[in-house]
Amino acid sequence: MKKTFKAGLILLIALINGNYLLGQGNTEQYWKPVADNPYLQERREVIPTDKPIDQVAILDEVVYTVKEGKLFFLQGQGLVPVKGAPEKITKIEVLKGGLWVSSNSGLYLFDDKKWAKISAEKFVDFCMHLNQVHVATTESIFKYEDGKLTNIMPEGGYLSSDVTMFMEDGTQLLADPVTLGPITAIESYSQTLHILQPGKLVQLAGKVVNEHLIDWGNLPSNNTNDLLSIGSKLYISTDRGLGLLRGTSLTQIKGTDGLPVENTAQMVKGFDSDMWIGTPRGLIRMTADEFHYFGSGLWLPDNKVNRIASTKNKVVAATEGGLGIIHYEPYTLQKKAAHYEQWMEAYGHKRMGFTHLLSKRNGEWFRDISDNDGAHTATYLAAMSYKYAVTGDEADREEALDAFQAMLFLERVTPIDGLISRAVFSRKGDPGTMDNRGSGGLPAKWYATADSLWYWKGDASSDEVIAHYYSVAIFHDLVAKGKEKELAKEHMTRMTSYIMDNGWKLIDADGETTRWGRWNPEYLLRPYGYEDRGINGLEVLAFTYATYALTGEEKYKKGYDQLVKWGYPENTIKQKKTFPPSQIAPWDDNLALESYMILLPYEKDPDLRSTYLRSLERTFEIKRMEKIPWFNFTYAALTGNDADLGAATQHLREWPLDCTNYSYNNSHRDDLFVEKGYISYEGGVKAISPREVAALRESRRAIVLDGGRNGNRIMEPTGYLRDYWKGRYYGFIKAPTVSDKNLLTVEKFSGTNLGAKPYDGTERPDYLK
């Protein structure tokens, strides 16, 4: 019967080449691999202040700010007053190598060493025009030349663009002089000065104040704010979207076009042909074909952005709560994976081979000994198994072995063969915290071991069970050698035998069926458990057949056949719930994908494969709009079909480097719509980028708009590691072709005990000795 295992192994090897259906009459591959090219990765820096920051500018890489009308420069994490600066400052901007400062006492120029007072007037805006600095009061525009300002108004005054003012000889008779004001902003576009007045855009064409420059289109609103020229485009910000002037045609950019917030204010040029937009509800980066939203919490100390400044590799936002600085660094996805592995070490997410999130209590970080330690550790075990299969690095194998032994421990720590625990807590020296909640909000069940060394958490659920099978099967096929393979098979047989011998139920140490450990027909095929018939049926089919495939023991094949006779396969087709949205459990999607991954590669019967594939097709179509790599990569691996791999890979690029779970809010946005080409089946109105939420684990959803823990939780980044290395293993993501080590690896994190203290409790048993 060992031929069955070998066939499964060959099949997994074939998956690498995209031929997952080896021997099934279909070896076509409809997906194309995605290159891991260098990209610009955001890194956060937030500097809170006691008072709002009203202005910001960057001169020679020094950040200058205005707080309560006074000028400061940023030094480290603090603001230092600038000597000799005027007070009651209203605006600052860097032009032609100098810092222009407008205050109630006049206009000043600072070159980082000395101050020069240029004028006693108060100015509202500055711009570069024909390579010279131009400044504007509310009524006039001046050119700065040879150290002084000159009013650009021609002798005799300005002319009007109103054709009724022209005489036959081209002269004009004006009852009232033509004025430029009230000026709110100025900008040079197509070598012509453009002037923003309240609700109106005008053009200074030589002597003529052209009020009729727009042939087609209208401004989104009369409440106008700012002007910005980039190449062939002139942007006008308003409270109801952006106006875009190209030539003499004015179009609008609204929430329906992807603009996250329509109430736009200041705009500045970026560093990569992009534009930055400040709003009262966050910061926006606009690239050639997409918008990036940066809200308070992760990126900003406050959502109200007052001013923005940009330089070659960073953007600084002045907000009501301080400074938000977004640094950009060249990265590859492989480098990001290395960053997250360093993060897990530096922040102490690992303990005895388990992985944990961290929670802050009384200012100190602790590992949560949670309700699903097995499921969370299984994600890391799968990640390291995929990684070792790609790299062959012994250090990666050791990581996988450590996590595998932790999974074994969850079963060996209980007094009953085959019964797994949710978590294990050392009764001596464990700095973690025991979770006092159990399944469905019930009180936790903690049991002491006979040797008094450990507490183990009972009432294990189907979540935990399928996670064991998925991760241990992957470990068995990709990492295990010798005794390790036998331990992996033994682990699965002990669990499967215990469940089968108890009538397809998981019986806890108290003799009662666990709350969610039910796969028996009396539960799944009756009204009480009917809602679980699809997902639980898929799980039990998967782990029973996987156990048979890896061991060849007929006991498990007979058990599987009995499940088939009960009609379990048919129930899997609609296992994915879609209604009502409020009762959809995101973790069920994770369980389903783990089940598919250990059922479809082993099952050969064409009729049953057809049923399971229909189930997978339906599930993926529902989840497709979220672009989460775990769903896309699994679907592509098991079908060979196209699975939006480009979108899934982009999802990985958009993960934030900081895994702290800050609060986030997106429900206020104006771009909440389902993208073209996708359909929402679960009530989601938009697939939210990882950049715009928080680092989430394996059960993540991309359609949750608001959430977070206000910086009081740090998530382990195992979801990224699993998805990235799975993508590499199956060839969906190509290996980077760059040779620069700085684009492949990261330096070791500086500092110690950045998160939880090191584990100093009882050592976990070593099952490989």
Helices and strands as residue ranges (DSSP letters): H 2-16, E 39-48, E 55-59, E 62-67, E 70-75, E 78-81, E 89-95, E 98-103, E 106-110, E 115-119, E 125-129, E 132-136, E 141-145, E 148-151, E 159-160, G 163-165, E 185-189, E 192-197, E 200-205, E 208-210, E 224-230, E 233-238, E 241-246, E 249-253, G 255-257, E 267-269, E 275-279, E 282-286, E 291-294, E 305-311, E 314-319, E 322-331, H 333-347, E 350-351, E 354-355, E 358-361, E 364-369, H 373-391, H 394-412, E 424-426, E 433-434, G 439-441, E 446-448, E 454-457, H 462-478, H 483-501, E 505-507, E 513-518, H 521-524, G 527-532, H 533-551, H 554-565, H 568-572, G 581-583, H 586-599, H 606-623, G 624-626, H 629-639, H 645-653, G 690-692, E 713-714, H 718-729, G 741-743
